[in-house]
């Protein structure tokens, strides 16, 4: 398992190689990007912030929970913090398993739980106006 919350660029190939092994039958990934339109408003940028010590601890617990709920071998998450613009990659999740169905389920579970429970916040800007979500 690998987790990271940082301003660093997400190195997709490196993350995939970290969870890849000969026992895998599937690797499922999720790449989250900044969209340019939300609720009918043009998004000009997003700022992500986090309570880092807690976010990393909670992400580690989340990946352990995913491993206990689904038949997966490994998982990784890198979520960026800082200022980003439409089409920028801001989150990556990778899950490896023997079968694709479990990897898809686990990947969806992880992103849903990140959005719900992990102390990472985003502030969307529509022109000069910003709104914390």
C-alpha positions in Angstrom: 0.0 0.0 0.0 1.1 3.5 -0.7 -0.5 6.8 0.2 0.6 10.3 -0.4 -1.0 13.8 0.1 1.2 16.5 -1.4 1.8 19.2 -4.0 4.0 16.7 -6.0 3.0 15.8 -9.5 1.3 12.4 -9.6 3.5 9.8 -11.3 1.0 7.4 -12.7 3.3 4.9 -14.2 5.4 4.7 -11.0 2.2 4.2 -8.9 1.0 1.4 -11.2 4.3 -0.3 -11.1 4.2 -0.2 -7.2 1.0 -2.3 -7.2 1.7 -4.5 -10.1 2.8 -8.1 -9.7 2.6 -11.5 -11.5 -0.3 -12.6 -9.3 -2.5 -9.7 -10.6 -5.3 -10.4 -13.1 -6.4 -6.7 -13.0 -5.3 -3.3 -12.1 -8.1 -0.7 -12.0 -7.2 3.0 -11.8 -9.2 6.2 -11.1 -7.8 9.6 -12.2 -9.6 12.6 -10.8 -9.2 15.9 -12.7 -10.4 19.4 -12.2 -13.5 20.0 -14.3 -14.3 23.4 -15.9 -18.0 23.4 -15.1 -19.8 22.6 -11.9 -23.5 23.3 -11.2 -23.7 25.5 -14.3 -20.8 27.7 -13.2 -17.5 28.0 -15.0 -14.7 26.8 -12.7 -11.5 28.8 -13.1 -9.4 27.0 -10.5 -9.6 24.8 -7.4 -7.5 24.9 -4.2 -7.2 21.7 -2.3 -6.2 21.7 1.4 -5.8 19.0 4.0 -5.1 18.3 7.6 -2.1 16.3 6.5 -1.3 14.1 9.6 -4.9 13.0 9.9 -5.5 12.7 6.1 -2.5 10.3 5.8 -3.6 8.2 8.8 -7.2 8.0 7.6 -6.1 7.1 4.1 -4.0 4.3 5.5 -7.0 3.0 7.4 -9.2 3.4 4.4 -6.9 1.2 2.2 -6.8 -1.4 5.0 -10.6 -1.3 5.1 -10.7 -1.8 1.4 -8.4 -4.8 1.6 -10.6 -6.4 4.2 -13.9 -5.8 2.3 -12.7 -6.7 -1.2 -10.4 -9.4 -2.6 -7.6 -7.1 -3.6 -3.8 -7.5 -3.4 -2.7 -3.9 -3.2 -3.8 -0.3 -3.5 -2.4 3.2 -3.7 -3.6 6.7 -3.4 -2.0 10.1 -4.3 -4.1 13.2 -3.6 -2.7 16.6 -4.4 -3.1 19.7 -2.4 -2.5 23.2 -3.7 -3.9 25.3 -6.6 -5.1 23.5 -9.8 -6.9 24.4 -13.1 -9.3 22.6 -15.4 -7.9 19.3 -16.7 -5.2 19.1 -14.1 -4.9 15.7 -12.4 -5.5 15.9 -8.7 -6.1 12.4 -7.5 -5.0 8.9 -8.5 -6.2 5.6 -7.1 -4.9 2.3 -8.2 -6.1 -1.2 -7.1 -4.7 -4.6 -8.0 -6.5 -7.9 -7.7 -6.9 -11.3 -9.3 -10.2 -10.3 -10.9 -11.4 -7.0 -12.3 -14.8 -7.0 -10.5 -13.2 -6.8 -7.1 -10.7 -4.2 -8.3 -13.5 -2.0 -9.7 -15.6 -2.3 -6.5 -12.6 -1.4 -4.3 -11.6 1.5 -6.5 -15.1 3.0 -6.3 -15.3 2.4 -2.6 -12.0 4.2 -2.0 -12.9 7.3 -4.0 -16.3 7.5 -2.4 -14.8 7.2 1.1 -12.2 9.8 0.3 -14.8 12.3 -0.7 -16.9 11.5 2.4 -14.5 11.0 5.2 -10.9 12.1 4.6 -10.0 15.6 5.8 -9.2 17.0 2.3 -11.2 20.1 1.2 -11.5 21.9 -2.0 -12.4 25.5 -2.7 -13.8 26.1 -6.2 -13.4 29.4 -7.9 -15.8 30.8 -10.4 -14.0 33.9 -11.8 -12.7 35.6 -8.6 -15.3 34.1 -6.3 -14.5 31.0 -4.3 -16.6 28.4 -2.5 -15.4 25.8 -0.1 -16.9 22.3 -0.8 
